[in-house]
Amino acid sequence: MTRSVPRLVIAAPSSGSGKTTVATGLMAAFAARGLSVSPHKVGPDYIDPGYHSLATGRVGRNLDAYLCGPELIGPLFAHGARGCDIAVVEGVMGMYDGAAGEGELASTAHVAKLLRAPVVLVVDASAQSRSVAALVHGFASWDPEVRVGGVILNKVGSERHEALLREALESAGVPVLGVLRRVPQVDTPSRHLGLVPVAERRAEAVAAVAAMAAQVREGCDLEALLGLARSAGALSGAAWDAAEAVWGSPPPSLPSPELSASLEQGGPLVTVAVAGGAAFTFSYAENTELLAAAGAEVVPFDPLRDEQLPEGTRGLVIGGGFPEVYAAELSANEPLRKAVAELALSGAPVAAECAGLLYLCRELDGQPMCGVLDATARMTERLTLGYRDAVAVGDSVLAAPGTRMRGHEFHRTVVEPGAGAAPAWGVRAPRPRVEGFVQQGVHASYLHTHWAAAPGAARRFVERCRTS
C-alpha cells in the first residue's frame, strides 16, 4: 500500500530555537484554514503532544525510533495521519541529536529520512547575521539523505536584520519560508520536566496556542510550506493497526483457545481503569488502543477527583505525570487510595509507570499514598533522564522472564528502596542495576514504555485481568 500524506518535519540546530512555537503554530494555522492536520512529535516527550492536540483537535502522537524501532516509524505515522490533509512533525533537540551512543538513531534527521519528509529548519537568528548562512549550509549538507527544504528565521530584530539574513542565505541555497520577529515569549510556562501540561492550564494553553498560530500566520509563507509538504516522497507499506499488532501473529503468550474464541465471537470486555487528570497526563495513545484491541473496555478516571475506581474494574493502569505537584490532593482522596490498595491486594493486574510508581508507594514527600509498595518517594534536585535497554527479571502481568523492552526515564524523584524483592527490570546502562517492583499482580517501575514495540504486554495484561 502506498501513502502520500503531505508532511513536514520541523527541526532546529539546538533546543530552544523555537521548534515548538513554529510546529504548534503551523499546525493551528493549517487547521484554521480547514485542513485536517495530523500532529506528531519525535522522541518520547509527552507534553508537547498535548499542545499539538489543542492546535489540531486530534490526538498528538510520538514517533520514537529508539522505543519502537525504525521499522515502526512509517506504520505508526500512517496510523496517526490516516485521513488527514497534512502532517506536521515536531523534532527533538538539535536535528542530528539522537540516542546517546547510538549514532543517528531516534534523531529528528533519522525520523525525517524514515518518513521521506522535507525538513524546515528553525534558526534562532537573534545573535547573528551573515553567519546564519554557514550554519544553515552545514545542517543542510551534513547528511545528503536529509532534505532541508526551507528555513524559518526566529527572533529577528528588525527589517534591517532580516535583510542581512536573507542576503546571506541566498548563497546557502535554502529558501527562507518564514521570519518571526523578536517578541515577548508566548505564555508557555515551564517546570522541572519541561512545559506545564495542557491538562493543568487549559484556558491559558488555548491562548498560548492561538498566539503561536498568529505568529506563524503573520510571519510564514503558508502556501510555500504547504507546497513543500506536498513534495514529500511516497511511503510504502500498511499503516499500523492495534488489532493486527495484538492478534496478527501467534506470540509465545497467545491466550488460551477458549479466550481467543470468546474474543472472536465478541465476548464480554474486561474493564481496565486508566488514570488521567492533571496528575497523570503522560501516556501514549497506542497503549490504550492496544488494550482495547486485546479485549479491554478502557475507562479513564481522575485520582484527584474520583473517590472510587470505575465500576467493575478488573485491571488498573497508572501512567506518568506530576504526582509530586499534587501530593497533598492525592493523599486527601483517601477513599480512592484505599480502593487502589484493595484492588492490588486482590491480585488484580496493576501496571504503574513513574508517577504511577510514586502513587503506589507508602508516601510521597511525607504525604500518605496508596501503600501498595513498601517504599517511600521524594523529590530531589537531580534529574534522571535517558533511554534504557531493559530485561524483565521475572514473570509479571506485562512480560515473561527475559523479555527485552526499551524504555525512557524522566524524573526528579527517588524511590527508596529502588527495587523490590522481585524487581521489574534489569537495566544495563548507564550502570547495571535492577529496578522496580513486581508483587502479586502489580508491575511498578520508573520506566516509560511504548507498547507498540511490544504489543504482547497489552495482550498479556488483559488476559491476566480476565483470569485473576
LUMZADO-548762 format. One record per residue: residue in one letter; y, z, x of N, C-alpha, C in turn. Coordinates in steps of 0.02 Angstrom, whole numbers. Layout:
<rs>
 residu    npy    npz    npx   capy   capz   capx    cpy    cpz    cpx
      A      Y      Z      X      Y      Z      X      Y      Z      X
...
</rs>
This chain:
<rs>
 residu    npy    npz    npx   capy   capz   capx    cpy    cpz    cpx
      M    -60      0     43      0      0      0     62      0     44
      T    110    -43     30    172    -47     69    230    -20     28
      R    270     23     60    327     52     25    389     40     68
      S    445     29     37    506     15     75    565     51     43
      V    559    116     35    615    155      8    671    153     60
      P    730    132     42    786    134     89    795    205    116
      R    809    212    181    811    279    209    854    281    272
      L    882    340    283    923    354    342    901    421    371
      V    903    427    437    894    490    471    961    510    501
      I    984    570    485   1047    596    510   1032    641    570
      A   1054    620    629   1039    655    691   1104    674    726
      A   1097    711    781   1156    732    819   1135    746    891
      P   1182    747    938   1166    763   1007   1145    836   1015
      S   1169    881    971   1152    951    977   1164    986    910
      S   1138   1046    905   1153   1087    846   1228   1100    842
      G   1254   1109    782   1325   1124    774   1370   1064    772
      S   1341   1004    772   1382    943    773   1405    922    703
      G   1372    948    651   1391    931    582   1338    894    543
      K   1274    898    566   1220    862    531   1214    884    458
      T   1215    950    447   1205    975    378   1261    952    332
      T   1323    956    357   1380    933    317   1372    860    298
      V   1357    818    348   1352    746    335   1292    730    291
      A   1233    759    308   1173    743    269   1179    766    197
      T   1201    828    187   1207    854    119   1262    818     81
      G   1318    806    115   1373    769     82   1353    699     64
      L   1315    667    107   1292    599     94   1244    598     35
      M   1198    646     33   1152    650    -24   1191    657    -90
      A   1240    703    -90   1279    714   -151   1322    654   -169
      A   1350    621   -119   1392    562   -132   1351    505   -161
      F   1292    493   -134   1249    441   -162   1226    459   -232
      A   1209    523   -243   1187    544   -310   1243    535   -361
      A   1305    548   -340   1362    541   -386   1372    468   -406
      R   1346    422   -366   1350    351   -383   1293    328   -428
      G   1252    375   -450   1198    359   -495   1133    342   -462
      L   1128    352   -396   1066    338   -360   1020    399   -362
      S    956    386   -366    906    439   -361    893    450   -287
      V    912    509   -261    911    522   -189    855    571   -172
      S    814    552   -124    760    596   -102    782    633    -39
      P    785    701    -42    809    739     16    753    765     60
      H    762    760    125    711    783    172    744    818    231
      K    706    862    264    730    898    323    676    896    376
      V    695    875    437    648    876    493    639    949    515
      G    577    969    528    564   1035    554    546   1085    500
      P    540   1149    520    514   1200    474    566   1235    432
      D    630   1219    440    684   1255    407    677   1256    331
      Y    685   1316    301    680   1323    229    748   1321    194
      I    801   1336    230    865   1349    198    903   1285    182
      D    909   1239    230    944   1176    217    916   1138    157
      P    849   1136    147    824   1100     89    849   1128     22
      G    868   1192     20    897   1219    -41    964   1187    -57
      Y   1005   1175     -6   1069   1140    -16   1057   1067    -32
      H   1006   1037     -1    989    968    -17    969    961    -91
      S    932   1010   -115    910   1009   -184    969   1012   -232
      L   1018   1054   -215   1079   1057   -255   1115    990   -256
      A   1116    957   -199   1152    893   -193   1119    837   -232
      T   1054    839   -240   1017    782   -268    983    796   -335
      G    972    860   -352    935    876   -412    860    866   -403
      R    837    858   -341    766    850   -327    744    903   -276
      V    680    914   -272    653    963   -225    667    941   -153
      G    696    985   -113    705    970    -43    639    980     -6
      R    619    931     34    554    933     67    561    928    143
      N    514    960    178    514    960    251    467    907    278
      L    485    881    336    443    834    373    434    863    443
      D    378    896    455    367    931    518    304    904    551
      A    314    867    605    258    834    638    216    883    679
      Y    241    943    692    201    994    726    157   1030    675
      L    186   1055    621    147   1092    572     96   1048    536
      C    115    986    520     73    943    479     37    888    517
      G     60    874    578     32    819    616     71    755    603
      P     79    712    654    116    649    645     87    605    590
      E     21    608    581    -11    563    534      8    577    461
      L     35    637    447     53    653    378    127    641    363
      I    167    625    414    239    618    402    253    561    352
      G    224    503    363    234    446    317    210    462    247
      P    148    485    238    123    501    171    164    555    136
      L    185    608    172    225    661    140    294    635    122
      F    323    593    164    387    562    147    381    521     83
      A    329    480     80    320    436     22    308    477    -42
      H    273    533    -35    262    577    -92    329    603   -118
      G    372    628    -73    436    654    -95    483    601   -120
      A    480    541    -91    527    487   -108    504    442   -164
      R    446    459   -193    418    417   -247    469    406   -303
      G    483    343   -318    528    326   -374    602    332   -357
      C    620    345   -294    690    354   -276    723    289   -253
      D    789    288   -256    827    230   -234    843    233   -159
      I    847    293   -132    864    302    -62    841    372    -40
      A    825    378     24    806    443     52    852    458    111
      V    873    522    115    913    545    172    875    601    205
      V    865    593    271    826    641    310    872    676    359
      E    882    741    351    922    778    399    880    798    459
      G    904    785    519    868    801    580    871    875    597
      V    844    891    656    842    960    680    867    962    752
      M    906   1012    769    932   1022    836    962    957    864
      G    955    946    930    976    882    958    923    829    943
      M    942    766    943    897    713    919    830    710    955
      Y    830    725   1020    768    720   1058    735    788   1071
      D    760    840   1038    731    907   1047    672    917   1000
      G    613    931   1028    554    942    987    521   1008   1002
      A    456   1013    987    419   1074   1001    417   1086   1076
      A    430   1148   1096    435   1165   1167    371   1146   1204
      G    379   1109   1258    322   1090   1299    279   1035   1271
      E    301   1003   1216    260    953   1182    293    884   1183
      G    340    873   1229    373    807   1232    414    794   1170
      E    406    735   1140    446    716   1082    420    745   1017
      L    361    776   1017    329    798    956    375    840    912
      A    382    820    850    421    855    798    496    850    807
      S    519    809    853    591    798    860    616    751    806
      T    681    749    797    711    702    750    694    630    769
      A    698    615    834    682    547    857    610    529    840
      H    564    576    850    493    564    835    483    547    761
      V    514    587    718    507    576    646    539    510    626
      A    596    494    655    629    430    640    584    372    657
      K    550    376    713    504    322    733    445    318    685
      L    418    376    666    361    376    620    380    346    552
      L    443    355    533    468    329    468    498    259    474
      R    502    233    535    534    168    547    603    167    514
      A    640    221    525    704    229    491    762    224    541
      P    817    192    521    876    191    563    908    260    566
      V    940    274    623    970    339    635   1046    333    634
      V   1078    381    602   1150    387    605   1165    449    648
      L   1202    439    702   1216    493    749   1282    526    732
      V   1280    591    718   1341    630    703   1365    662    767
      V   1426    646    787   1452    670    851   1513    714    840
      D   1512    773    869   1571    817    869   1619    789    921
      A   1672    756    898   1719    722    944   1781    764    958
      S   1779    828    941   1840    869    944   1868    876   1014
      A   1826    872   1066   1850    885   1134   1838    825   1180
      Q   1839    765   1153   1828    707   1196   1862    645   1166
      S   1869    595   1208   1895    531   1185   1849    476   1212
      R   1866    447   1271   1827    391   1298   1755    412   1314
      S   1744    475   1331   1676    498   1348   1627    491   1291
      V   1652    485   1230   1608    478   1172   1564    416   1180
      A   1590    364   1212   1552    302   1220   1492    313   1265
      A   1501    351   1319   1445    365   1364   1392    406   1328
      L   1414    456   1289   1367    498   1252   1327    457   1202
      V   1361    417   1162   1326    377   1111   1281    325   1144
      H   1305    293   1197   1264    244   1232   1200    276   1259
      G   1206    336   1287   1148    370   1313   1097    386   1259
      F   1119    411   1203   1073    428   1149   1042    365   1118
      A   1081    312   1114   1056    250   1083   1007    213   1127
      S   1013    222   1193    971    184   1239    914    224   1270
      W    912    289   1259    862    332   1291    791    311   1272
      D    780    297   1208    714    277   1185    723    212   1146
      P    698    156   1172    707     91   1139    676     88   1069
      E    629    132   1054    597    132    988    639    166    935
      V    691    202    956    736    235    908    796    190    896
      R    807    172    834    863    127    818    923    166    792
      V    972    176    835   1034    208    814   1078    154    782
      G   1084    157    716   1119    104    680   1192    117    668
      G   1216    176    685   1286    191    674   1302    261    696
      V   1367    276    700   1389    342    720   1441    366    670
      I   1440    431    656   1492    463    616   1527    513    661
      L   1591    506    669   1631    549    712   1656    609    672
      N   1641    668    695   1659    729    660   1714    766    698
      K   1755    803    661   1808    845    689   1858    804    730
      V   1878    748    701   1928    705    733   1997    732    716
      G   2041    737    768   2103    774    759   2161    735    727
      S   2165    670    740   2223    632    716   2206    558    715
      E   2254    518    689   2244    445    689   2241    419    760
      R   2282    446    804   2282    425    874   2215    441    907
      H   2189    501    892   2124    521    918   2070    473    893
      E   2072    457    829   2024    411    800   2027    343    834
      A   2087    318    847   2095    252    878   2065    252    948
      L   2074    305    986   2046    310   1053   1970    309   1050
      L   1942    346   1002   1869    350    995   1841    282    976
      R   1872    249    928   1847    184    906   1851    132    962
      E   1905    133    999   1913     86   1055   1858     97   1107
      A   1843    159   1122   1791    174   1171   1722    152   1146
      L   1710    161   1083   1643    146   1056   1630     72   1048
      E   1681     31   1051   1670    -42   1047   1623    -65   1103
      S   1627    -32   1161   1585    -52   1217   1515    -25   1212
      A   1503     24   1168   1437     53   1162   1392     12   1116
      G   1421    -32   1076   1382    -75   1031   1354    -39    971
      V   1381     19    954   1358     56    895   1416     63    846
      P   1410     37    785   1467     37    739   1485    108    715
      V   1549    118    705   1573    181    676   1569    175    600
      L   1528    218    569   1517    215    497   1553    270    459
      G   1588    312    497   1625    366    464   1665    406    513
      V   1721    434    489   1763    478    528   1783    537    484
      L   1763    597    505   1780    657    468   1833    696    507
      R   1887    712    472   1942    747    504   1925    820    520
      R   1962    847    566   1955    917    583   1987    958    527
      V   1944    991    488   1967   1029    430   1935   1098    433
      P   1960   1146    393   1927   1211    390   1854   1203    370
      Q   1811   1244    398   1740   1240    385   1725   1246    310
      V   1680   1205    286   1655   1212    218   1623   1281    212
      D   1632   1314    155   1608   1383    147   1532   1386    141
      T   1499   1386    199   1427   1395    201   1412   1452    249
      P   1419   1514    226   1411   1572    270   1342   1577    301
      S   1339   1604    361   1277   1612    397   1258   1686    401
      R   1194   1697    416   1168   1764    427   1123   1761    489
      H   1083   1811    500   1045   1814    562    993   1759    569
      L    973   1725    516    924   1671    522    952   1603    500
      G   1019   1597    497   1047   1533    477   1091   1539    416
      L   1098   1484    379   1139   1486    318   1111   1535    267
      V   1155   1562    226   1132   1605    171   1101   1559    119
      P   1040   1575     95   1006   1530     48   1044   1520    -17
      V   1033   1463    -48   1065   1446   -111   1052   1499   -164
      A    991   1525   -167    973   1573   -220   1016   1635   -219
      E   1048   1651   -162   1088   1711   -156   1162   1699   -173
      R   1182   1636   -178   1254   1621   -188   1261   1555   -226
      R   1231   1552   -285   1225   1489   -321   1293   1456   -333
      A   1341   1492   -362   1405   1462   -379   1442   1439   -316
      E   1442   1482   -264   1476   1463   -202   1442   1404   -168
      A   1376   1401   -173   1338   1347   -143   1354   1281   -177
      V   1360   1282   -243   1379   1221   -280   1447   1196   -257
      A   1494   1242   -248   1561   1223   -225   1558   1196   -154
      A   1516   1226   -111   1510   1202    -42   1482   1132    -39
      V   1432   1118    -80   1403   1051    -82   1454   1000   -107
      A   1493   1019   -157   1545    974   -182   1596    959   -128
      A   1614   1009    -88   1662    999    -33   1633    952     20
      M   1569    961     36   1536    916     84   1537    844     58
      A   1521    836     -6   1520    769    -35   1589    737    -32
      A   1642    776    -45   1710    749    -43   1728    726     28
      Q   1709    767     78   1723    748    148   1689    681    166
      V   1627    676    148   1589    616    165   1614    555    126
      R   1628    565     63   1652    509     21   1718    482     47
      E   1762    527     69   1828    506     92   1827    477    162
      G   1778    500    203   1780    480    273   1728    430    295
      C   1680    414    252   1624    371    273   1622    306    232
      D   1594    255    262   1584    190    229   1516    192    195
      L   1515    213    132   1453    222     96   1415    156     87
      E   1452    101     78   1419     37     70   1382     17    134
      A   1415     28    191   1383     11    255   1323     56    267
      L   1328    120    250   1272    166    258   1214    147    213
      L   1229    126    152   1177    104    106   1144     41    133
      G   1184     -5    159   1155    -66    189   1110    -50    248
      L   1131     -2    289   1089     18    346   1023     48    321
      A   1027     89    269    966    119    242    917     65    217
      R    944     13    188    902    -41    162    870    -83    216
      S    893    -74    278    864   -113    333    803    -79    363
      A    784    -21    337    726     16    364    663    -26    356
      G    619    -23    405    557    -60    402    508    -33    351
      A    464    -76    327    415    -55    277    363     -8    309
      L    339     39    268    287     85    290    223     67    252
      S    167     69    288    103     54    255     65    118    243
      G     20    116    195    -21    175    180     -1    208    116
      A    -45    248     90    -34    281     25      8    344     32
      A     43    361    -22     80    424    -24     31    482    -27
      W     51    538      0     11    599     -3      3    620    -76
      D    -55    645    -92    -70    667   -160   -107    733   -156
      A    -81    784   -190   -110    852   -184   -182    854   -208
      A   -197    822   -264   -266    824   -290   -314    789   -243
      E   -292    733   -215   -336    697   -168   -346    739   -105
      A   -292    773    -83   -298    816    -24   -348    872    -35
      V   -347    901    -95   -392    957   -111   -463    935   -122
      W   -473    880   -158   -540    861   -180   -564    795   -153
      G   -524    761   -111   -541    693    -91   -600    686    -45
      S   -617    738     -7   -674    733     38   -711    800     37
      P   -776    799     51   -814    860     47   -802    906    107
      P   -761    959     98   -747   1005    153   -801   1058    160
      P   -802   1094    216   -852   1147    225   -849   1199    171
      S   -789   1212    144   -782   1265     93   -781   1236     22
      L   -816   1180     12   -818   1149    -55   -843   1200   -106
      P   -809   1207   -163   -831   1255   -213   -901   1241   -238
      S   -928   1289   -272   -995   1281   -299   -997   1223   -349
      P  -1056   1193   -359  -1062   1138   -408  -1036   1159   -477
      E  -1049   1222   -496  -1027   1245   -562   -951   1244   -567
      L   -916   1268   -513   -844   1268   -513   -816   1198   -512
      S   -846   1154   -471   -823   1085   -468   -830   1052   -536
      A   -885   1063   -569   -896   1033   -636   -845   1060   -686
      S   -830   1125   -680   -781   1156   -725   -713   1124   -717
      L   -692   1112   -654   -628   1082   -642   -625   1010   -667
      E   -681    973   -654   -683    903   -676   -680    898   -752
      Q   -706    949   -785   -707    948   -858   -645    981   -888
      G   -596    996   -846   -535   1027   -872   -546   1100   -889
      G   -583   1135   -848   -598   1205   -859   -535   1247   -858
      P   -541   1311   -876   -483   1355   -879   -450   1364   -811
      L   -385   1365   -811   -348   1377   -749   -346   1451   -734
      V   -336   1466   -670   -331   1536   -649   -258   1549   -630
      T   -231   1605   -653   -160   1620   -643   -147   1646   -573
      V   -103   1611   -537    -82   1633   -470     -7   1646   -474
      A     13   1708   -462     84   1727   -463    115   1711   -395
      V    173   1681   -396    208   1664   -333    277   1696   -334
      A    290   1738   -283    354   1774   -280    411   1726   -266
      G    467   1739   -299    527   1699   -290    589   1742   -294
      G    644   1713   -320    706   1751   -324    741   1754   -257
      A    795   1791   -254    838   1792   -195    804   1820   -133
      A    756   1865   -142    724   1898    -84    669   1856    -53
      F    642   1808    -91    584   1769    -68    596   1695    -81
      T    638   1664    -39    659   1595    -51    623   1544     -8
      F    582   1567     40    552   1521     88    483   1498     64
      S    478   1435     47    413   1408     29    416   1332     34
      Y    358   1302     47    353   1229     48    326   1207    -19
      A    358   1157    -49    339   1134   -116    265   1113   -118
      E    241   1083    -63    172   1058    -62    121   1115    -69
      N    139   1176    -46     91   1231    -52     75   1247   -125
      T    127   1251   -167    114   1265   -237     83   1205   -272
      E    100   1144   -250     68   1085   -279     -7   1084   -264
      L    -25   1107   -204    -96   1111   -186   -132   1164   -227
      L   -100   1221   -238   -130   1274   -279   -144   1247   -350
      A    -94   1211   -377   -103   1183   -444   -159   1132   -445
      A   -163   1091   -394   -216   1040   -391   -285   1073   -384
      A   -287   1131   -353   -351   1166   -343   -373   1203   -406
      G   -332   1205   -457   -352   1237   -519   -313   1299   -538
      A   -255   1308   -508   -214   1367   -523   -158   1350   -572
      E   -144   1398   -615    -81   1396   -653    -32   1437   -612
      V     15   1404   -580     63   1438   -536    120   1466   -578
      V    128   1532   -576    179   1566   -617    227   1603   -571
      P    290   1582   -568    338   1617   -525    360   1683   -555
      F    379   1730   -512    408   1793   -535    457   1817   -482
      D    502   1862   -501    555   1886   -457    545   1961   -444
      P    524   1980   -383    513   2051   -369    576   2094   -373
      L    635   2064   -376    696   2102   -385    708   2120   -458
      R    677   2083   -503    693   2092   -574    632   2107   -618
      D    576   2076   -603    516   2084   -646    479   2148   -627
      E    464   2189   -678    431   2252   -665    355   2246   -668
      Q    330   2190   -689    258   2179   -691    242   2109   -665
      L    181   2101   -641    158   2035   -622    146   1993   -685
      P    148   1927   -679    133   1886   -738     67   1904   -769
      E     64   1898   -835      3   1917   -872    -57   1876   -847
      G   -111   1910   -836   -173   1877   -815   -176   1858   -742
      T   -131   1885   -700   -130   1867   -629   -197   1882   -595
      R   -224   1831   -562   -287   1838   -525   -277   1830   -450
      G   -219   1806   -431   -203   1798   -360   -128   1800   -351
      L   -106   1817   -290    -35   1828   -277    -16   1795   -211
      V     39   1756   -212     66   1725   -152    137   1751   -143
      I    151   1780    -84    218   1806    -69    241   1773     -4
      G    288   1727     -9    310   1689     49    365   1724     87
      G    405   1685    124    456   1712    166    522   1721    130
      G    570   1749    167    636   1761    138    672   1816    175
      F    712   1853    137    753   1906    167    743   1973    132
      P    683   2001    133    673   2066    101    714   2122    133
      E    730   2114    198    770   2166    231    839   2173    200
      V    866   2118    173    931   2120    141    927   2155     74
      Y    869   2153     43    859   2181    -24    810   2240    -24
      A    802   2273     33    752   2326     38    762   2380    -15
      A    824   2401    -26    837   2454    -75    817   2432   -145
      E    836   2370   -164    820   2346   -231    745   2336   -240
      L    712   2309   -189    639   2300   -193    604   2368   -199
      S    629   2416   -161    599   2483   -164    610   2516   -232
      A    669   2503   -261    685   2534   -326    641   2509   -382
      N    612   2449   -374    568   2421   -425    498   2450   -416
      E    491   2514   -429    428   2548   -418    371   2522   -462
      P    383   2505   -525    328   2480   -566    295   2418   -536
      L    335   2371   -509    306   2311   -479    270   2327   -414
      R    299   2372   -374    265   2391   -312    195   2419   -327
      K    191   2459   -379    126   2488   -398     79   2434   -423
      A    106   2386   -461     64   2332   -488     35   2289   -431
      V     76   2275   -380     53   2236   -323     -1   2275   -285
      A     11   2340   -275    -39   2381   -240   -105   2383   -278
      E   -102   2390   -344   -163   2392   -384   -200   2326   -382
      L   -163   2270   -384   -196   2205   -380   -232   2198   -313
      A   -198   2217   -259   -228   2212   -193   -289   2257   -186
      L   -285   2318   -213   -340   2365   -210   -401   2341   -249
      S   -388   2299   -300   -444   2273   -340   -483   2219   -303
      G   -457   2196   -246   -491   2143   -207   -468   2074   -224
      A   -418   2067   -268   -392   2001   -286   -360   1969   -225
      P   -362   1903   -219   -330   1869   -163   -254   1878   -161
      V   -229   1896   -103   -157   1903    -92   -141   1870    -26
      A    -98   1819    -27    -76   1784     34     -3   1799     45
      A     13   1830    102     82   1851    116    104   1825    184
      E    163   1794    185    191   1767    247    258   1799    262
      C    266   1826    321    329   1851    347    361   1901    299
      A    407   1881    256    437   1927    208    384   1959    165
      G    334   1921    146    279   1949    107    242   2004    145
      L    233   1993    210    202   2043    253    243   2108    251
      L    309   2103    258    352   2162    256    347   2199    189
      Y    344   2161    136    341   2190     68    276   2230     58
      L    223   2209     91    159   2243     82    152   2306    125
      C    199   2316    172    196   2374    216    211   2439    178
      R    200   2496    212    217   2561    182    291   2566    170
      E    330   2544    220    403   2548    213    437   2495    255
      L    499   2478    236    541   2430    271    608   2463    282
      D    626   2473    344    689   2508    361    696   2573    323
      G    641   2610    319    641   2676    287    635   2675    212
      Q    635   2616    181    628   2610    108    555   2599     90
      P    528   2637     43    458   2627     23    446   2557     -5
      M    393   2526     19    372   2461     -7    305   2469    -44
      C    263   2419    -43    203   2421    -86    147   2465    -58
      G    147   2477      7     96   2521     35     26   2492     37
      V     21   2426     33    -45   2394     37    -71   2398    108
      L    -26   2390    157    -44   2391    228    -22   2457    260
      D    -64   2484    303    -47   2545    338     -3   2526    398
      A     58   2506    384    104   2483    435    176   2493    411
      T    222   2496    458    293   2502    442    330   2442    471
      A    387   2425    441    426   2368    464    499   2389    471
      R    533   2358    519    604   2374    530    639   2314    561
      M    705   2311    548    747   2260    579    757   2276    653
      T    765   2222    693    780   2229    764    836   2180    782
      E    861   2184    843    911   2137    867    879   2073    894
      R    814   2075    907    779   2021    940    755   1968    891
      L    771   1905    905    747   1850    864    681   1824    891
      T    630   1823    849    566   1793    866    564   1725    832
      L    557   1673    872    564   1605    845    520   1557    884
      G    483   1515    849    445   1462    882    383   1442    846
      Y    358   1383    865    294   1359    839    237   1399    870
      R    183   1405    832    124   1441    855     61   1401    840
      D     14   1404    886    -52   1374    877   -100   1433    866
      A   -129   1438    807   -167   1497    788   -239   1480    769
      V   -282   1531    775   -353   1525    756   -370   1585    712
      A   -403   1572    656   -424   1627    611   -475   1671    647
      V   -461   1736    651   -505   1782    687   -568   1797    647
      G   -560   1806    582   -617   1822    539   -613   1786    473
      D   -657   1803    428   -658   1772    362   -602   1800    319
      S   -567   1757    282   -514   1780    237   -509   1734    177
      V   -464   1750    132   -455   1709     72   -423   1642     88
      L   -397   1634    149   -365   1571    168   -407   1529    216
      A   -448   1561    256   -481   1524    310   -547   1555    331
      A   -594   1512    352   -656   1536    382   -644   1553    455
      P   -685   1595    485   -676   1612    556   -676   1549    599
      G   -629   1547    646   -624   1490    692   -580   1433    667
      T   -556   1438    605   -511   1386    579   -446   1384    619
      R   -427   1325    641   -364   1318    678   -308   1301    629
      M   -251   1331    642   -193   1320    599   -130   1322    642
      R    -85   1277    630    -21   1280    664     30   1312    617
      G     74   1353    646    123   1388    606    189   1395    642
      H    233   1434    612    300   1444    639    322   1516    625
      E    349   1549    676    377   1616    669    452   1613    670
      F    484   1654    628    557   1652    622    580   1718    591
      H    593   1769    632    611   1834    604    646   1878    655
      R    682   1928    628    713   1979    669    686   2048    650
      T    625   2051    630    594   2114    613    532   2124    656
      V    507   2186    656    445   2201    690    403   2244    644
      V    338   2232    644    290   2272    605    248   2312    654
      E    240   2376    641    201   2419    684    146   2454    644
      P     82   2445    663     58   2401    717     64   2327    698
      G     60   2284    748     68   2213    736      6   2179    709
      A    -51   2214    710   -113   2186    684   -156   2242    657
      G   -197   2226    608   -243   2275    579   -310   2275    615
      A   -355   2316    591   -422   2319    620   -455   2250    616
      A   -440   2213    563   -462   2144    557   -399   2100    557
      P   -380   2071    615   -318   2031    619   -325   1965    579
      A   -268   1937    563   -268   1872    529   -278   1815    577
      W   -240   1815    633   -240   1759    678   -244   1781    751
      G   -274   1739    791   -268   1743    863   -219   1690    884
      V   -166   1709    921   -113   1663    940   -113   1656   1016
      R   -110   1594   1041   -116   1583   1113    -50   1588   1151
      A      5   1568   1119     70   1565   1154    124   1596   1109
      P    178   1622   1138    195   1622   1210    152   1669   1252
      R    112   1712   1219     65   1755   1255      5   1764   1210
      P    -55   1770   1238   -114   1780   1196   -111   1847   1160
      R   -124   1846   1095   -121   1907   1055   -155   1895    988
      V   -170   1950    954   -191   1945    884   -135   1971    841
      E   -132   1948    779    -76   1965    736    -97   1962    663
      G    -64   2004    623    -76   2003    551   -133   2047    528
      F   -146   2044    463   -193   2090    432   -238   2053    382
      V   -302   2068    385   -349   2046    334   -387   2108    310
      Q   -381   2122    246   -418   2179    217   -431   2165    144
      Q   -494   2172    124   -516   2152     56   -492   2080     44
      G   -452   2069     -7   -428   2001    -22   -361   1985      8
      V   -334   2030     49   -266   2021     75   -266   1982    141
      H   -223   1933    146   -209   1898    209   -134   1901    219
      A   -111   1940    269    -40   1950    280    -23   1938    353
      S     30   1899    365     45   1877    433    118   1856    437
      Y    144   1857    498    212   1830    509    213   1754    508
      L    156   1722    514    153   1650    523    168   1612    458
      H    220   1569    461    233   1522    406    187   1461    417
      T    151   1441    365    106   1384    372    119   1333    317
      H    104   1270    333    114   1215    285     44   1192    265
      W     25   1205    203    -44   1193    181    -61   1120    174
      A    -13   1075    177    -30   1004    176    -74    986    235
      A    -65   1023    290   -106   1012    350   -175   1044    344
      A   -183   1089    296   -247   1125    287   -258   1138    213
      P   -268   1086    173   -274   1095    100   -333   1139     81
      G   -380   1148    127   -436   1193    113   -413   1264    100
      A   -354   1283    127   -329   1350    115   -314   1361     41
      A   -283   1312      9   -268   1319    -62   -332   1318   -104
      R   -378   1274    -86   -442   1269   -122   -481   1334   -116
      R   -483   1361    -55   -520   1423    -42   -488   1482    -80
      F   -421   1484    -79   -385   1538   -112   -399   1538   -187
      V   -396   1481   -218   -406   1477   -291   -479   1493   -309
      E   -525   1470   -268   -596   1486   -281   -606   1562   -278
      R   -576   1594   -228   -582   1667   -224   -550   1702   -284
      C   -496   1673   -310   -464   1700   -370   -513   1698   -429
      R   -552   1645   -433   -600   1637   -488   -659   1685   -482
      T   -677   1701   -421   -739   1739   -411   -728   1812   -394
      S   -665   1832   -381   -653   1902   -362   -652   1948   -423
</rs>
